Amino acid sequence: MQIGQMLIQEGLITKEELNVGLALQRYKRKNQKLGEILIDIGYLTIKDFEQILFMQLQDIDLEKELEQV
């Protein structure tokens, strides 16, 4: 699952906030990661972002385990 979708699902940002972050990334901050942008503009805390990254890594590990079965 993409990071933006996870942030919305966990109630950390709204869809509108995600769209703002994506627009900034696309047009003004092309070399910046989405999480970094959302933190910079105050939509997300570093702690919340770290939590989501941890959850994303767990999902990847689970997918790898399922592929091996």
C-alpha positions as CSV (number, residue, x, y, z in Angstrom):
1,M,0.0,0.0,0.0
2,Q,1.3,3.5,-0.8
3,I,2.3,5.7,2.0
4,G,-0.3,8.4,1.3
5,Q,-3.1,5.8,1.4
6,M,-1.7,4.5,4.7
7,L,-1.6,8.0,6.2
8,I,-5.3,8.5,5.3
9,Q,-6.4,5.1,6.5
10,E,-4.7,5.7,9.9
11,G,-6.4,9.1,10.2
12,L,-3.2,11.0,10.2
13,I,-4.0,13.2,7.2
14,T,-7.0,13.9,5.1
15,K,-7.4,13.2,1.4
16,E,-7.2,16.9,0.8
17,E,-4.0,17.2,2.7
18,L,-2.5,14.3,0.7
19,N,-3.5,16.1,-2.5
20,V,-1.8,19.3,-1.4
21,G,1.4,17.4,-0.6
22,L,1.3,15.6,-3.9
23,A,0.7,18.8,-5.8
24,L,3.7,20.5,-4.0
25,Q,5.8,17.4,-4.8
26,R,4.8,17.5,-8.5
27,Y,5.2,21.2,-9.2
28,K,7.6,22.7,-6.6
29,R,9.5,20.1,-4.7
30,K,10.3,17.4,-7.2
31,N,13.3,16.2,-5.3
32,Q,11.6,15.9,-2.0
33,K,9.8,12.8,-0.6
34,L,6.1,13.1,0.2
35,G,6.6,12.4,3.9
36,E,9.2,15.2,4.1
37,I,6.8,17.6,2.5
38,L,3.9,16.7,4.7
39,I,6.1,17.2,7.8
40,D,7.4,20.6,6.5
41,I,4.0,22.0,5.9
42,G,2.7,20.8,9.3
43,Y,0.3,18.1,8.2
44,L,2.3,15.3,9.8
45,T,4.6,14.8,12.8
46,I,7.9,13.0,12.5
47,K,6.7,10.5,15.1
48,D,3.6,9.7,13.2
49,F,5.5,9.3,9.9
50,E,8.0,7.0,11.6
51,Q,5.1,4.9,12.8
52,I,3.7,4.6,9.3
53,L,7.1,3.7,7.8
54,F,7.3,0.9,10.4
55,M,3.8,-0.3,9.5
56,Q,4.8,-0.3,5.8
57,L,7.9,-2.3,6.5
58,Q,5.8,-4.9,8.3
59,D,3.4,-5.1,5.3
60,I,6.4,-5.7,3.0
61,D,7.8,-8.5,5.3
62,L,4.4,-10.2,5.4
63,E,4.1,-10.1,1.6
64,K,7.5,-11.7,1.3
65,E,6.5,-14.4,3.7
66,L,3.3,-15.1,1.8
67,E,5.2,-15.4,-1.5
68,Q,7.4,-18.1,0.0
69,V,4.5,-20.3,1.0
